[in-house]
Amino acid sequence: MRRNKGQASIDSPSAKARRLLGQASMELLITLAFALVMLIPITILVYLQTSSGSEQLAIDQAQQSAARLKNIADTVAAQGPPAKATISIVIPQRLNSITIGSASAPGIGREIIFHVATSAGDTEIVATTLYNVTGDLSNYTKAGTYPIYAEAVDDCRTCDGNIIGPGLPCVVICPA
């Protein structure tokens, strides 16, 4: 109703109902906005914790696999040629590459290195063997469990049989 000068305002029932509905809608919007403001930081924290958890899992799996490869290489080398063994290792998520022996030619060395991607950059997981090792696990970049064989040889060679260290005993680590 229209208000005239000097007259009391009288609201119609439908105007009051509209005002109350508008107030209820505004209260609901404020409540939802408050809940959303509280939910966003919690969601971010959960995401960050999950992300760092998957990084740590990848590092742990790489450490375990490097240790298993080191142990089998040392065991096979101690037995001498023609000793062989097959094991399964876990290739973690976030794995960039695996270096067996040395990255420089001819690839013979005493290190097994897993390169794992983390938020801080590339992390190297290193296991040092007692004997010379060489090999190629470059095909194993997808996460999973894979069979590996290690063989003690008198003439160090690649996985495909090419001799790279004549007269140099080593352990060849290759996909099974």
Secondary structure, DSSP 8 states (H G I E B T S, - for coil): ----TTS-----HHHHHHHHHHHHHHHHHHHHHHHHHHHHHHHHHHHHHHHHHHHHHHHHHHHHHHHHHHHHHHHHHHH-TT-EEEEEEEE-TTEEEEEEE-SSTT--EEEEEEEEEETTEEEEEEEEEEEEEEE--TT--SSEEEEEEEEEESSEE-TTS-EEETT--EEEEEE-
